Amino acid sequence: MAVRDIRLFGDPVLRTVCTPIERIDAGVHALVADLCDTVAFDGRAGLASTQIGYTARAFSLHIDGVVSYILNPEIVELAGEPAPTGEGCLSVPDLWFEVERYPHATVRGIDLDGDEVVISGDGLLAQALQHECDHLDGKLYLTRLDRETRGEAMRRIRASDWF
């Protein structure tokens, strides 16, 4: 449908806990189209609904050149030892920090037909699944930083030209 503007740090919608999608209608189809259109650029691995101003529980992925989506995702498995992983966010441009993430993640949800979808993977896919589910729970990756690093992130955000 359309490429949407990305909401930036400070926008209250980014702290909103998303509501589950109970009825798949034309609005949900439009949301999924917008999520997929907006994530389908180089350097974008995932996009949560809040990042384009919606509060329905949905996100899109763009991993290994493949764009996909999931509705009502919930993490059902995290495996391995959490390790520091370099991470950024479209809603916090130009910042990159080490965040503790599990090396394997599995998410369960539904598609536009209401059929169950399970997405499971390692590496970047596992990281994106955790990052996007955090968004749907109203959390930015900055909340996962230790106090000192979060302070540095806030200083850099305040000094940015986009804030």
N, C-alpha and C positions, 0 to 999 in steps of 0.2 A: 504494500500500500504506500508507505512513505518512510523516508529516513527521518527520524526524529532527533531533535536536539537532546544532548546528554545533560541531565541535571547535575550540577556541581555541588561539592561539599558546601554545607551551609543551608542547602535547600531542605526544608523539613520533611519532604516526602521520602528522603533517603533514610530517615530514622523510623519510618512507618513499618509496622509489622503487617505483612500482606495477608489478605483474607483468601481462603480457599475459593476456587472457582466451583460453583455449584451447578451452573447451567451453561452449557456451551452454546452460545448464540452468535449472531453476526458481530457483536462487539468483541467477543473473545477471538473470533477469527481475524478481525482487524488488528487486535493487539498482537497476535502471533505474527501476522504479516509485518507489522511495524518492527517488532523485535528482530525478526530475521533480516529484514532490509537494513536495519541500523547496525547490526553486528557484522554484516558481511563485508568488512573492510580489512585490509592487511593490518596486523597488529592488534586486532580485537579478538579475544578468545571467548568472551561471554558478556551477556548483557541482561540485567534483571529488569523487571517491569518498572520498579521504582526509578530507575535511571532515566526513564523516558516519561515519568510522571504518572504512572498507574500503580494501583495498590492491589491488583489481583496477583495471586501466587503463580508466577510464570517466569521463565527465563529462556534465553536462546544461547546457543554455543556456536563457535566457529573454530573448530579444531581440525588440523590437517586438511584444510580447504573445504571441509564439509560443514554446512550450516544445519543446525537442528534446533529443536525446542522441546520443552517439557512443561506441562501444567501440573500444579499442585505437587511439586517435588518435595520429597522428604529424604533426608539421608538415612539409609538403613544399615550401612556398614562403613566403618573406617578401619583400616588395617595398616599394620606396620608401625614403625617408630616415627613419631612426628619429627620433622627436621626443618631447619631454616630453609626457606625457599624464597627467592627473589620474586617480589610481587608488586604490581601497580594496579591502578584502577582508573577507568575512564572518567569517573566522577571526582578524581583527585589528580588532575593532569600533571605530568612531568615529575612525579615523585615515585620512587622505587625503594622499597624496604624489604628486609628479610622478615618473613612471617612463618611461624611454626605451622606446618600443614602435614597431614598424614599422606604417605606416598600412594595409598590406594583408597578409593571412595566408590560407593555405590549409592545411587539415588533412584527412588521409585516414584512414579507419578502416572499421568495419563496423557494421551494425545487428543487431537481435536475430535476424534470419533468416540472418545471416552474409554478407549482400550488402554490397558496397563502398559506402561513403558518402564523399562529398567535400563539405566545407563551406568556402566561400571568401567573404571579404568584407573590407570596409573599415570604418574608424571603430570603433565600439563592438564590432562583431562580431570584427574583427581583434584588438582588444585582449583580448577575452574568450577567444578561441582561444589566444592566447599565454599569458595568465594561467593558464588551466586546465591547459594542457600543462605549465607550470612546476610546478603543484601535483602532477601525476602523476609528475614527476621529483623530487619531494621538496623543492621550492623554494617559499618564500613570496616575494611581491613585494618584501619588505623587503630581500632579498639583492641586489636590483638598484639599491638606493639608494647614493649616494656615502657615504663614511665619516661625514662630519659629519651628514648627514641621517639616516643609520641610527642614529647616537648619539642624536639628538633623538627618533626613533621609539621607541627603547628606553627613554628617560626617560619618555616619555608612556605607554608600555605599563606600566612599573613603577608609575606613579602612577594607573593606571586602576582602577576598582572591579571589573573583571572578571578581572584577572590575579591 
